[in-house]
Amino acid sequence: MRSPHRKPFLLIGIVALGLVAAACGRSASASANPSTTPTTSPTPSPSYGMPSPNTKTVIEGPGNSLAFMPSTINVKRGTMLTLKNVSDAAHTFTVTGQGIDVETQPGRSSQVTIDLKPGSYPFVCRFHESAGMVGTLVVT
């Protein structure tokens, strides 16, 4: 004779087993179809990791200084600047009156495409301009 108290435990065991099987099934299907898994790694370029000729990097706050490196940037129109903040403070790359004002947090990078007419443009960090964090952008 079977005990009536065993039935609920058997039912709970079957439900638990079904949940585990369902969870495993989802995991397996996600790994079997990588197109459904988002990725944050960049797509390799034909240049094998070398920067494009239309990109330049500007370091903000090297050695926790209030400076840009380099302080004079020569670019062609359409160049993408990568602004890499290596300091402990937030900085901006601002070309006043030209619609360029990019803030970059400590340890982060930002990008801006330079689409200005050929000429020479002063740029500043709005937060540290009075401390001398300024430079010159030359567009050819």
N, CA, C and O atoms as CSV, one atom per row, in Angstrom:
chain,resi,resn,atom,element,x,y,z
A,1,MET,N,N,0.825,-1.174,0.000
A,1,MET,CA,C,0.000,0.000,0.000
A,1,MET,C,C,0.874,1.244,0.000
A,1,MET,O,O,1.800,1.342,0.805
A,2,ARG,N,N,0.600,2.196,-0.886
A,2,ARG,CA,C,1.379,3.427,-0.994
A,2,ARG,C,C,0.855,4.480,-0.037
A,2,ARG,O,O,-0.337,4.563,0.257
A,3,SER,N,N,1.792,5.275,0.432
A,3,SER,CA,C,1.415,6.348,1.355
A,3,SER,C,C,0.891,7.536,0.558
A,3,SER,O,O,1.503,7.901,-0.446
A,4,PRO,N,N,-0.224,8.157,0.968
A,4,PRO,CA,C,-0.758,9.309,0.247
A,4,PRO,C,C,0.149,10.533,0.384
A,4,PRO,O,O,-0.009,11.495,-0.368
A,5,HIS,N,N,1.068,10.520,1.301
A,5,HIS,CA,C,1.939,11.678,1.514
A,5,HIS,C,C,3.086,11.727,0.513
A,5,HIS,O,O,3.735,12.767,0.399
A,6,ARG,N,N,3.364,10.655,-0.211
A,6,ARG,CA,C,4.454,10.624,-1.182
A,6,ARG,C,C,4.084,11.342,-2.479
A,6,ARG,O,O,4.972,11.835,-3.174
A,7,LYS,N,N,2.819,11.412,-2.817
A,7,LYS,CA,C,2.377,12.019,-4.069
A,7,LYS,C,C,2.825,13.475,-4.223
A,7,LYS,O,O,3.326,13.829,-5.290
A,8,PRO,N,N,2.670,14.339,-3.205
A,8,PRO,CA,C,3.115,15.727,-3.380
A,8,PRO,C,C,4.624,15.819,-3.626
A,8,PRO,O,O,5.067,16.651,-4.418
A,9,PHE,N,N,5.411,14.980,-2.962
A,9,PHE,CA,C,6.860,15.027,-3.165
A,9,PHE,C,C,7.236,14.579,-4.565
A,9,PHE,O,O,8.159,15.130,-5.165
A,10,LEU,N,N,6.538,13.592,-5.089
A,10,LEU,CA,C,6.770,13.110,-6.435
A,10,LEU,C,C,6.424,14.204,-7.442
A,10,LEU,O,O,7.162,14.415,-8.404
A,11,LEU,N,N,5.311,14.897,-7.226
A,11,LEU,CA,C,4.891,15.980,-8.114
A,11,LEU,C,C,5.901,17.128,-8.082
A,11,LEU,O,O,6.246,17.676,-9.129
A,12,ILE,N,N,6.373,17.495,-6.894
A,12,ILE,CA,C,7.368,18.569,-6.759
A,12,ILE,C,C,8.658,18.178,-7.478
A,12,ILE,O,O,9.274,19.013,-8.140
A,13,GLY,N,N,9.065,16.931,-7.353
A,13,GLY,CA,C,10.275,16.448,-8.022
A,13,GLY,C,C,10.153,16.522,-9.533
A,13,GLY,O,O,11.105,16.905,-10.214
A,14,ILE,N,N,8.994,16.162,-10.064
A,14,ILE,CA,C,8.776,16.196,-11.512
A,14,ILE,C,C,8.796,17.640,-12.015
A,14,ILE,O,O,9.391,17.929,-13.053
A,15,VAL,N,N,8.154,18.534,-11.287
A,15,VAL,CA,C,8.138,19.954,-11.689
A,15,VAL,C,C,9.554,20.525,-11.652
A,15,VAL,O,O,9.959,21.227,-12.579
A,16,ALA,N,N,10.306,20.234,-10.598
A,16,ALA,CA,C,11.678,20.730,-10.488
A,16,ALA,C,C,12.535,20.217,-11.634
A,16,ALA,O,O,13.311,20.975,-12.215
A,17,LEU,N,N,12.405,18.946,-11.962
A,17,LEU,CA,C,13.156,18.362,-13.059
A,17,LEU,C,C,12.806,19.045,-14.384
A,17,LEU,O,O,13.682,19.294,-15.213
A,18,GLY,N,N,11.518,19.345,-14.575
A,18,GLY,CA,C,11.077,20.039,-15.789
A,18,GLY,C,C,11.674,21.435,-15.890
A,18,GLY,O,O,12.074,21.869,-16.970
A,19,LEU,N,N,11.733,22.146,-14.753
A,19,LEU,CA,C,12.320,23.497,-14.754
A,19,LEU,C,C,13.806,23.460,-15.072
A,19,LEU,O,O,14.300,24.292,-15.832
A,20,VAL,N,N,14.511,22.514,-14.502
A,20,VAL,CA,C,15.947,22.379,-14.776
A,20,VAL,C,C,16.161,22.053,-16.251
A,20,VAL,O,O,17.047,22.625,-16.886
A,21,ALA,N,N,15.376,21.159,-16.790
A,21,ALA,CA,C,15.516,20.799,-18.202
A,21,ALA,C,C,15.227,21.990,-19.104
A,21,ALA,O,O,15.907,22.187,-20.111
A,22,ALA,N,N,14.221,22.785,-18.750
A,22,ALA,CA,C,13.890,23.965,-19.555
A,22,ALA,C,C,15.019,24.977,-19.509
A,22,ALA,O,O,15.360,25.569,-20.533
A,23,ALA,N,N,15.607,25.187,-18.332
A,23,ALA,CA,C,16.710,26.145,-18.200
A,23,ALA,C,C,17.916,25.673,-19.000
A,23,ALA,O,O,18.563,26.482,-19.665
A,24,CYS,N,N,18.222,24.419,-18.954
A,24,CYS,CA,C,19.349,23.885,-19.712
A,24,CYS,C,C,19.093,24.007,-21.208
A,24,CYS,O,O,20.014,24.294,-21.973
A,25,GLY,N,N,17.878,23.798,-21.622
A,25,GLY,CA,C,17.535,23.899,-23.037
A,25,GLY,C,C,17.742,25.301,-23.569
A,25,GLY,O,O,18.216,25.466,-24.693
A,26,ARG,N,N,17.393,26.333,-22.778
A,26,ARG,CA,C,17.588,27.720,-23.204
A,26,ARG,C,C,19.067,28.036,-23.324
A,26,ARG,O,O,19.490,28.686,-24.281
A,27,SER,N,N,19.854,27.583,-22.365
A,27,SER,CA,C,21.287,27.849,-22.380
A,27,SER,C,C,21.943,27.214,-23.596
A,27,SER,O,O,22.788,27.831,-24.245
A,28,ALA,N,N,21.561,25.994,-23.902
A,28,ALA,CA,C,22.164,25.295,-25.027
A,28,ALA,C,C,21.793,25.966,-26.334
A,28,ALA,O,O,22.633,26.074,-27.228
A,29,SER,N,N,20.543,26.422,-26.467
A,29,SER,CA,C,20.150,27.031,-27.728
A,29,SER,C,C,20.827,28.384,-27.914
A,29,SER,O,O,21.120,28.768,-29.046
A,30,ALA,N,N,21.085,29.119,-26.828
A,30,ALA,CA,C,21.752,30.419,-26.955
A,30,ALA,C,C,23.187,30.225,-27.407
A,30,ALA,O,O,23.683,30.996,-28.228
A,31,SER,N,N,23.875,29.196,-26.880
A,31,SER,CA,C,25.261,29.004,-27.278
A,31,SER,C,C,25.350,28.374,-28.662
A,31,SER,O,O,26.351,28.548,-29.358
A,32,ALA,N,N,24.310,27.640,-29.071
A,32,ALA,CA,C,24.336,27.023,-30.386
A,32,ALA,C,C,24.072,28.039,-31.484
A,32,ALA,O,O,24.431,27.805,-32.638
A,33,ASN,N,N,23.451,29.166,-31.146
A,33,ASN,CA,C,23.146,30.197,-32.124
A,33,ASN,C,C,23.780,31.512,-31.680
A,33,ASN,O,O,23.103,32.330,-31.057
A,34,PRO,N,N,25.055,31.740,-31.979
A,34,PRO,CA,C,25.753,32.916,-31.487
A,34,PRO,C,C,25.175,34.227,-31.998
A,34,PRO,O,O,25.461,35.279,-31.426
A,35,SER,N,N,24.377,34.198,-33.047
A,35,SER,CA,C,23.833,35.456,-33.556
A,35,SER,C,C,22.808,36.057,-32.601
A,35,SER,O,O,22.491,37.241,-32.716
A,36,THR,N,N,22.283,35.271,-31.663
A,36,THR,CA,C,21.325,35.815,-30.716
A,36,THR,C,C,22.007,36.388,-29.475
A,36,THR,O,O,21.352,37.031,-28.655
A,37,THR,N,N,23.312,36.163,-29.328
A,37,THR,CA,C,24.049,36.660,-28.178
A,37,THR,C,C,24.732,37.965,-28.553
A,37,THR,O,O,25.553,37.988,-29.470
A,38,PRO,N,N,24.402,39.074,-27.846
A,38,PRO,CA,C,25.053,40.341,-28.194
A,38,PRO,C,C,26.541,40.278,-27.896
A,38,PRO,O,O,26.979,39.574,-26.986
A,39,THR,N,N,27.299,41.014,-28.667
A,39,THR,CA,C,28.750,41.043,-28.478
A,39,THR,C,C,29.230,42.485,-28.375
A,39,THR,O,O,28.680,43.382,-29.014
A,40,THR,N,N,30.252,42.695,-27.569
A,40,THR,CA,C,30.808,44.038,-27.440
A,40,THR,C,C,32.196,44.117,-28.052
A,40,THR,O,O,32.814,45.181,-28.037
A,41,SER,N,N,32.703,42.997,-28.597
A,41,SER,CA,C,34.027,43.074,-29.195
A,41,SER,C,C,33.954,43.697,-30.571
A,41,SER,O,O,33.046,43.408,-31.351
A,42,PRO,N,N,34.918,44.557,-30.864
A,42,PRO,CA,C,34.899,45.210,-32.166
A,42,PRO,C,C,35.192,44.226,-33.289
A,42,PRO,O,O,35.895,43.235,-33.093
A,43,THR,N,N,34.656,44.506,-34.442
A,43,THR,CA,C,34.917,43.691,-35.612
A,43,THR,C,C,36.315,44.013,-36.111
A,43,THR,O,O,36.641,45.185,-36.296
A,44,PRO,N,N,37.149,43.007,-36.333
A,44,PRO,CA,C,38.499,43.299,-36.805
A,44,PRO,C,C,38.461,43.986,-38.155
A,44,PRO,O,O,37.644,43.653,-39.014
A,45,SER,N,N,39.336,44.931,-38.330
A,45,SER,CA,C,39.407,45.639,-39.610
A,45,SER,C,C,40.535,45.049,-40.438
A,45,SER,O,O,41.411,44.372,-39.898
A,46,PRO,N,N,40.525,45.296,-41.733
A,46,PRO,CA,C,41.585,44.768,-42.579
A,46,PRO,C,C,42.957,45.334,-42.209
A,46,PRO,O,O,43.978,44.806,-42.652
A,47,SER,N,N,42.997,46.398,-41.406
A,47,SER,CA,C,44.275,47.001,-41.043
A,47,SER,C,C,44.934,46.265,-39.885
A,47,SER,O,O,45.981,46.696,-39.404
A,48,TYR,N,N,44.337,45.151,-39.423
A,48,TYR,CA,C,44.899,44.317,-38.367
A,48,TYR,C,C,45.177,45.108,-37.091
A,48,TYR,O,O,46.253,44.999,-36.503
A,49,GLY,N,N,44.181,45.913,-36.668
A,49,GLY,CA,C,44.290,46.638,-35.412
A,49,GLY,C,C,44.976,47.988,-35.518
A,49,GLY,O,O,45.004,48.740,-34.543
A,50,MET,N,N,45.520,48.308,-36.655
A,50,MET,CA,C,46.163,49.616,-36.823
A,50,MET,C,C,45.081,50.670,-37.014
A,50,MET,O,O,44.075,50.409,-37.673
A,51,PRO,N,N,45.278,51.881,-36.435
A,51,PRO,CA,C,44.263,52.914,-36.608
A,51,PRO,C,C,44.137,53.330,-38.064
A,51,PRO,O,O,45.107,53.314,-38.822
A,52,SER,N,N,42.934,53.699,-38.431
A,52,SER,CA,C,42.681,54.187,-39.775
A,52,SER,C,C,43.423,55.508,-39.963
A,52,SER,O,O,43.628,56.235,-38.992
A,53,PRO,N,N,43.827,55.834,-41.190
A,53,PRO,CA,C,44.505,57.112,-41.401
A,53,PRO,C,C,43.600,58.300,-41.063
A,53,PRO,O,O,44.093,59.412,-40.875
A,54,ASN,N,N,42.294,58.081,-40.984
A,54,ASN,CA,C,41.367,59.165,-40.652
A,54,ASN,C,C,40.955,59.142,-39.188
A,54,ASN,O,O,39.866,59.601,-38.844
A,55,THR,N,N,41.820,58.608,-38.316
A,55,THR,CA,C,41.564,58.660,-36.882
A,55,THR,C,C,42.820,59.143,-36.172
A,55,THR,O,O,43.941,58.848,-36.587
A,56,LYS,N,N,42.612,59.885,-35.107
A,56,LYS,CA,C,43.709,60.344,-34.260
A,56,LYS,C,C,43.252,60.233,-32.822
A,56,LYS,O,O,42.061,60.308,-32.523
A,57,THR,N,N,44.225,60.050,-31.932
A,57,THR,CA,C,43.919,59.963,-30.506
A,57,THR,C,C,44.507,61.163,-29.784
A,57,THR,O,O,45.657,61.542,-30.005
A,58,VAL,N,N,43.696,61.748,-28.922
A,58,VAL,CA,C,44.125,62.848,-28.073
A,58,VAL,C,C,44.004,62.353,-26.637
A,58,VAL,O,O,42.944,61.881,-26.226
A,59,ILE,N,N,45.082,62.460,-25.881
A,59,ILE,CA,C,45.088,62.050,-24.480
A,59,ILE,C,C,44.705,63.257,-23.632
A,59,ILE,O,O,45.291,64.332,-23.762
A,60,GLU,N,N,43.722,63.069,-22.770
A,60,GLU,CA,C,43.296,64.118,-21.850
A,60,GLU,C,C,43.838,63.792,-20.461
A,60,GLU,O,O,43.559,62.725,-19.914
A,61,GLY,N,N,44.616,64.718,-19.892
A,61,GLY,CA,C,45.124,64.557,-18.536
A,61,GLY,C,C,46.240,63.555,-18.359
A,61,GLY,O,O,46.215,62.798,-17.389
A,62,PRO,N,N,47.250,63.510,-19.273
A,62,PRO,CA,C,48.333,62.547,-19.080
A,62,PRO,C,C,49.050,62.805,-17.751
A,62,PRO,O,O,49.373,63.948,-17.430
A,63,GLY,N,N,49.298,61.744,-16.984
A,63,GLY,CA,C,49.954,61.885,-15.687
A,63,GLY,C,C,49.169,62.734,-14.707
A,63,GLY,O,O,49.744,63.360,-13.816
A,64,ASN,N,N,47.839,62.755,-14.874
A,64,ASN,CA,C,46.936,63.584,-14.058
A,64,ASN,C,C,47.237,65.069,-14.186
A,64,ASN,O,O,46.928,65.851,-13.287
A,65,SER,N,N,47.843,65.456,-15.311
A,65,SER,CA,C,48.072,66.880,-15.564
A,65,SER,C,C,46.811,67.482,-16.185
A,65,SER,O,O,45.929,66.765,-16.656
A,66,LEU,N,N,46.747,68.789,-16.175
A,66,LEU,CA,C,45.634,69.492,-16.829
A,66,LEU,C,C,46.132,69.930,-18.202
A,66,LEU,O,O,46.412,71.105,-18.442
A,67,ALA,N,N,46.234,68.943,-19.098
A,67,ALA,CA,C,46.787,69.185,-20.430
A,67,ALA,C,C,46.193,68.203,-21.426
A,67,ALA,O,O,45.639,67.167,-21.060
A,68,PHE,N,N,46.327,68.563,-22.702
A,68,PHE,CA,C,46.012,67.671,-23.816
A,68,PHE,C,C,47.346,67.212,-24.401
A,68,PHE,O,O,48.317,67.969,-24.412
A,69,MET,N,N,47.391,65.981,-24.882
A,69,MET,CA,C,48.587,65.497,-25.554
A,69,MET,C,C,48.172,64.821,-26.853
A,69,MET,O,O,47.512,63.783,-26.804
A,70,PRO,N,N,48.526,65.360,-28.002
A,70,PRO,CA,C,49.277,66.596,-28.194
A,70,PRO,C,C,48.380,67.818,-27.997
A,70,PRO,O,O,47.153,67.718,-28.005
A,71,SER,N,N,49.015,68.960,-27.823
A,71,SER,CA,C,48.232,70.190,-27.651
A,71,SER,C,C,47.924,70.841,-28.998
A,71,SER,O,O,47.020,71.671,-29.091
A,72,THR,N,N,48.661,70.475,-30.032
A,72,THR,CA,C,48.342,70.903,-31.401
A,72,THR,C,C,48.020,69.648,-32.192
A,72,THR,O,O,48.822,68.718,-32.274
A,73,ILE,N,N,46.817,69.645,-32.776
A,73,ILE,CA,C,46.334,68.471,-33.492
A,73,ILE,C,C,46.106,68.862,-34.947
A,73,ILE,O,O,45.318,69.762,-35.237
A,74,ASN,N,N,46.789,68.190,-35.853
A,74,ASN,CA,C,46.623,68.421,-37.286
A,74,ASN,C,C,45.775,67.296,-37.864
A,74,ASN,O,O,46.140,66.124,-37.768
A,75,VAL,N,N,44.636,67.655,-38.467
A,75,VAL,CA,C,43.727,66.654,-39.024
A,75,VAL,C,C,43.206,67.100,-40.382
A,75,VAL,O,O,43.222,68.283,-40.720
A,76,LYS,N,N,42.750,66.129,-41.140
A,76,LYS,CA,C,42.014,66.420,-42.364
A,76,LYS,C,C,40.543,66.468,-42.001
A,76,LYS,O,O,40.121,65.822,-41.042
A,77,ARG,N,N,39.773,67.208,-42.737
A,77,ARG,CA,C,38.328,67.253,-42.518
A,77,ARG,C,C,37.772,65.836,-42.618
A,77,ARG,O,O,38.109,65.100,-43.545
A,78,GLY,N,N,36.925,65.452,-41.671
A,78,GLY,CA,C,36.343,64.120,-41.640
A,78,GLY,C,C,37.086,63.152,-40.729
A,78,GLY,O,O,36.664,62.006,-40.571
A,79,THR,N,N,38.187,63.598,-40.129
A,79,THR,CA,C,38.946,62.740,-39.216
A,79,THR,C,C,38.154,62.507,-37.931
A,79,THR,O,O,37.511,63.419,-37.413
A,80,MET,N,N,38.209,61.278,-37.427
A,80,MET,CA,C,37.584,60.972,-36.147
A,80,MET,C,C,38.646,61.068,-35.061
A,80,MET,O,O,39.679,60.403,-35.131
A,81,LEU,N,N,38.385,61.900,-34.057
A,81,LEU,CA,C,39.266,61.998,-32.900
A,81,LEU,C,C,38.756,61.084,-31.814
A,81,LEU,O,O,37.568,61.085,-31.494
A,82,THR,N,N,39.659,60.300,-31.245
A,82,THR,CA,C,39.355,59.535,-30.047
A,82,THR,C,C,39.943,60.318,-28.887
A,82,THR,O,O,41.142,60.597,-28.855
A,83,LEU,N,N,39.092,60.668,-27.938
A,83,LEU,CA,C,39.496,61.440,-26.765
A,83,LEU,C,C,39.620,60.462,-25.613
A,83,LEU,O,O,38.618,59.926,-25.139
A,84,LYS,N,N,40.839,60.225,-25.159
A,84,LYS,CA,C,41.098,59.215,-24.133
A,84,LYS,C,C,41.484,59.926,-22.836
A,84,LYS,O,O,42.558,60.517,-22.734
A,85,ASN,N,N,40.592,59.859,-21.853
A,85,ASN,CA,C,40.832,60.506,-20.563
A,85,ASN,C,C,41.562,59.518,-19.652
A,85,ASN,O,O,40.991,58.520,-19.211
A,86,VAL,N,N,42.834,59.813,-19.381
A,86,VAL,CA,C,43.647,58.926,-18.553
A,86,VAL,C,C,43.845,59.490,-17.145
A,86,VAL,O,O,44.688,59.003,-16.392
A,87,SER,N,N,43.077,60.506,-16.796
A,87,SER,CA,C,43.240,61.161,-15.496
A,87,SER,C,C,42.124,60.778,-14.531
A,87,SER,O,O,41.252,59.970,-14.850
A,88,ASP,N,N,42.173,61.375,-13.350
A,88,ASP,CA,C,41.160,61.140,-12.320
A,88,ASP,C,C,40.015,62.151,-12.373
A,88,ASP,O,O,39.108,62.092,-11.544
A,89,ALA,N,N,40.042,63.072,-13.330
A,89,ALA,CA,C,39.021,64.116,-13.428
A,89,ALA,C,C,38.336,64.067,-14.793
A,89,ALA,O,O,38.926,63.629,-15.780
A,90,ALA,N,N,37.098,64.516,-14.834
A,90,ALA,CA,C,36.386,64.634,-16.110
A,90,ALA,C,C,36.987,65.795,-16.904
A,90,ALA,O,O,37.455,66.777,-16.328
A,91,HIS,N,N,36.969,65.667,-18.238
A,91,HIS,CA,C,37.477,66.719,-19.116
A,91,HIS,C,C,36.510,66.899,-20.281
A,91,HIS,O,O,35.701,66.022,-20.582
A,92,THR,N,N,36.615,68.054,-20.925
A,92,THR,CA,C,35.870,68.272,-22.159
A,92,THR,C,C,36.858,68.586,-23.275
A,92,THR,O,O,37.966,69.066,-23.036
A,93,PHE,N,N,36.430,68.307,-24.478
A,93,PHE,CA,C,37.125,68.755,-25.686
A,93,PHE,C,C,36.121,69.675,-26.351
A,93,PHE,O,O,35.140,69.220,-26.938
A,94,THR,N,N,36.373,70.983,-26.256
A,94,THR,CA,C,35.403,71.980,-26.697
A,94,THR,C,C,36.040,72.925,-27.707
A,94,THR,O,O,37.041,73.581,-27.420
A,95,VAL,N,N,35.441,72.982,-28.895
A,95,VAL,CA,C,35.821,73.982,-29.891
A,95,VAL,C,C,34.673,74.988,-29.886
A,95,VAL,O,O,33.641,74.778,-30.524
A,96,THR,N,N,34.870,76.074,-29.160
A,96,THR,CA,C,33.811,77.052,-28.912
A,96,THR,C,C,33.253,77.618,-30.217
A,96,THR,O,O,33.997,78.003,-31.119
A,97,GLY,N,N,31.932,77.655,-30.289
A,97,GLY,CA,C,31.247,78.234,-31.449
A,97,GLY,C,C,31.207,77.332,-32.666
A,97,GLY,O,O,30.717,77.748,-33.716
A,98,GLN,N,N,31.704,76.115,-32.559
A,98,GLN,CA,C,31.750,75.215,-33.720
A,98,GLN,C,C,30.912,73.954,-33.522
A,98,GLN,O,O,30.943,73.047,-34.354
A,99,GLY,N,N,30.162,73.896,-32.419
A,99,GLY,CA,C,29.297,72.745,-32.178
A,99,GLY,C,C,30.033,71.502,-31.702
A,99,GLY,O,O,29.497,70.397,-31.783
A,100,ILE,N,N,31.250,71.668,-31.207
A,100,ILE,CA,C,32.005,70.525,-30.685
A,100,ILE,C,C,32.213,70.742,-29.197
A,100,ILE,O,O,32.898,71.679,-28.786
A,101,ASP,N,N,31.614,69.868,-28.388
A,101,ASP,CA,C,31.724,69.947,-26.934
A,101,ASP,C,C,31.490,68.546,-26.389
A,101,ASP,O,O,30.350,68.146,-26.156
A,102,VAL,N,N,32.576,67.800,-26.187
A,102,VAL,CA,C,32.483,66.401,-25.794
A,102,VAL,C,C,33.083,66.237,-24.398
A,102,VAL,O,O,34.242,66.584,-24.168
A,103,GLU,N,N,32.289,65.708,-23.474
A,103,GLU,CA,C,32.771,65.447,-22.118
A,103,GLU,C,C,33.159,63.980,-22.008
A,103,GLU,O,O,32.432,63.094,-22.457
A,104,THR,N,N,34.331,63.737,-21.397
A,104,THR,CA,C,34.813,62.374,-21.203
A,104,THR,C,C,35.126,62.168,-19.726
A,104,THR,O,O,35.887,62.928,-19.127
A,105,GLN,N,N,34.537,61.142,-19.158
A,105,GLN,CA,C,34.730,60.821,-17.743
A,105,GLN,C,C,36.090,60.152,-17.527
A,105,GLN,O,O,36.673,59.626,-18.475
A,106,PRO,N,N,36.603,60.165,-16.288
A,106,PRO,CA,C,37.898,59.547,-15.988
A,106,PRO,C,C,37.949,58.081,-16.417
A,106,PRO,O,O,37.022,57.311,-16.167
A,107,GLY,N,N,39.052,57.717,-17.067
A,107,GLY,CA,C,39.246,56.333,-17.491
A,107,GLY,C,C,38.418,55.919,-18.689
A,107,GLY,O,O,38.416,54.744,-19.054
A,108,ARG,N,N,37.724,56.838,-19.303
A,108,ARG,CA,C,36.850,56.535,-20.453
A,108,ARG,C,C,37.391,57.179,-21.722
A,108,ARG,O,O,38.321,57.984,-21.683
A,109,SER,N,N,36.792,56.808,-22.842
A,109,SER,CA,C,37.113,57.410,-24.134
A,109,SER,C,C,35.838,57.893,-24.792
A,109,SER,O,O,34.763,57.335,-24.573
A,110,SER,N,N,35.961,58.928,-25.595
A,110,SER,CA,C,34.855,59.452,-26.396
A,110,SER,C,C,35.379,59.675,-27.806
A,110,SER,O,O,36.588,59.662,-28.040
A,111,GLN,N,N,34.469,59.877,-28.735
A,111,GLN,CA,C,34.881,60.133,-30.113
A,111,GLN,C,C,34.097,61.299,-30.673
A,111,GLN,O,O,32.947,61.536,-30.305
A,112,VAL,N,N,34.743,62.019,-31.569
A,112,VAL,CA,C,34.098,63.115,-32.278
A,112,VAL,C,C,34.708,63.190,-33.674
A,112,VAL,O,O,35.924,63.087,-33.836
A,113,THR,N,N,33.860,63.369,-34.671
A,113,THR,CA,C,34.336,63.536,-36.044
A,113,THR,C,C,34.485,65.026,-36.307
A,113,THR,O,O,33.573,65.811,-36.047
A,114,ILE,N,N,35.643,65.401,-36.824
A,114,ILE,CA,C,35.927,66.806,-37.113
A,114,ILE,C,C,35.459,67.106,-38.525
A,114,ILE,O,O,36.053,66.653,-39.504
A,115,ASP,N,N,34.387,67.875,-38.614
A,115,ASP,CA,C,33.812,68.251,-39.898
A,115,ASP,C,C,33.809,69.779,-40.006
A,115,ASP,O,O,32.768,70.397,-40.227
A,116,LEU,N,N,34.980,70.367,-39.847
A,116,LEU,CA,C,35.128,71.821,-39.904
A,116,LEU,C,C,35.855,72.213,-41.186
A,116,LEU,O,O,36.623,71.429,-41.743
A,117,LYS,N,N,35.604,73.424,-41.640
A,117,LYS,CA,C,36.327,73.949,-42.801
A,117,LYS,C,C,37.799,74.068,-42.449
A,117,LYS,O,O,38.148,74.227,-41.279
A,118,PRO,N,N,38.667,73.993,-43.457
A,118,PRO,CA,C,40.098,74.162,-43.175
A,118,PRO,C,C,40.358,75.464,-42.417
A,118,PRO,O,O,39.778,76.508,-42.715
A,119,GLY,N,N,41.230,75.369,-41.450
A,119,GLY,CA,C,41.573,76.532,-40.636
A,119,GLY,C,C,42.147,76.093,-39.307
A,119,GLY,O,O,42.343,74.904,-39.055
A,120,SER,N,N,42.412,77.075,-38.460
A,120,SER,CA,C,42.980,76.833,-37.144
A,120,SER,C,C,41.935,77.203,-36.095
A,120,SER,O,O,41.369,78.296,-36.136
A,121,TYR,N,N,41.683,76.298,-35.161
A,121,TYR,CA,C,40.641,76.470,-34.159
A,121,TYR,C,C,41.208,76.219,-32.764
A,121,TYR,O,O,41.819,75.176,-32.528
A,122,PRO,N,N,41.018,77.148,-31.844
A,122,PRO,CA,C,41.417,76.854,-30.463
A,122,PRO,C,C,40.419,75.876,-29.840
A,122,PRO,O,O,39.221,75.941,-30.116
A,123,PHE,N,N,40.924,74.970,-28.998
A,123,PHE,CA,C,40.047,74.092,-28.236
A,123,PHE,C,C,40.456,74.145,-26.774
A,123,PHE,O,O,41.598,74.465,-26.443
A,124,VAL,N,N,39.498,73.823,-25.898
A,124,VAL,CA,C,39.725,73.926,-24.456
A,124,VAL,C,C,39.029,72.777,-23.743
A,124,VAL,O,O,38.177,72.090,-24.307
A,125,CYS,N,N,39.417,72.589,-22.491
A,125,CYS,CA,C,38.618,71.819,-21.548
A,125,CYS,C,C,37.854,72.882,-20.760
A,125,CYS,O,O,38.461,73.694,-20.063
A,126,ARG,N,N,36.542,72.878,-20.868
A,126,ARG,CA,C,35.742,73.897,-20.171
A,126,ARG,C,C,35.986,73.886,-18.668
A,126,ARG,O,O,35.906,74.931,-18.023
A,127,PHE,N,N,36.282,72.721,-18.104
A,127,PHE,CA,C,36.478,72.610,-16.666
A,127,PHE,C,C,37.833,73.150,-16.213
A,127,PHE,O,O,37.978,73.595,-15.075
A,128,HIS,N,N,38.827,73.109,-17.110
A,128,HIS,CA,C,40.201,73.438,-16.701
A,128,HIS,C,C,40.874,74.453,-17.614
A,128,HIS,O,O,42.102,74.542,-17.638
A,129,GLU,N,N,40.095,75.210,-18.357
A,129,GLU,CA,C,40.663,76.211,-19.265
A,129,GLU,C,C,41.516,77.220,-18.496
A,129,GLU,O,O,42.599,77.591,-18.947
A,130,SER,N,N,41.028,77.661,-17.337
A,130,SER,CA,C,41.771,78.662,-16.564
A,130,SER,C,C,43.094,78.106,-16.033
A,130,SER,O,O,43.987,78.878,-15.681
A,131,ALA,N,N,43.232,76.788,-15.970
A,131,ALA,CA,C,44.481,76.160,-15.530
A,131,ALA,C,C,45.408,75.879,-16.713
A,131,ALA,O,O,46.481,75.302,-16.543
A,132,GLY,N,N,44.989,76.289,-17.908
A,132,GLY,CA,C,45.843,76.139,-19.082
A,132,GLY,C,C,45.577,74.912,-19.923
A,132,GLY,O,O,46.408,74.554,-20.759
A,133,MET,N,N,44.445,74.256,-19.731
A,133,MET,CA,C,44.141,73.068,-20.537
A,133,MET,C,C,43.505,73.528,-21.852
A,133,MET,O,O,42.284,73.552,-22.006
A,134,VAL,N,N,44.376,73.890,-22.784
A,134,VAL,CA,C,43.975,74.458,-24.073
A,134,VAL,C,C,44.840,73.844,-25.162
A,134,VAL,O,O,45.867,73.224,-24.887
A,135,GLY,N,N,44.406,74.028,-26.399
A,135,GLY,CA,C,45.189,73.538,-27.526
A,135,GLY,C,C,44.710,74.160,-28.825
A,135,GLY,O,O,43.834,75.024,-28.835
A,136,THR,N,N,45.308,73.699,-29.928
A,136,THR,CA,C,44.970,74.213,-31.251
A,136,THR,C,C,44.671,73.040,-32.175
A,136,THR,O,O,45.441,72.085,-32.268
A,137,LEU,N,N,43.534,73.139,-32.855
A,137,LEU,CA,C,43.116,72.151,-33.842
A,137,LEU,C,C,43.348,72.770,-35.223
A,137,LEU,O,O,42.796,73.827,-35.528
A,138,VAL,N,N,44.155,72.120,-36.052
A,138,VAL,CA,C,44.433,72.612,-37.411
A,138,VAL,C,C,43.785,71.641,-38.383
A,138,VAL,O,O,44.152,70.467,-38.443
A,139,VAL,N,N,42.817,72.141,-39.145
A,139,VAL,CA,C,42.091,71.327,-40.112
A,139,VAL,C,C,42.581,71.676,-41.514
A,139,VAL,O,O,42.613,72.844,-41.900
A,140,THR,N,N,42.962,70.642,-42.270
A,140,THR,CA,C,43.425,70.879,-43.653
A,140,THR,C,C,42.456,70.323,-44.653
A,140,THR,O,O,42.682,70.430,-45.858
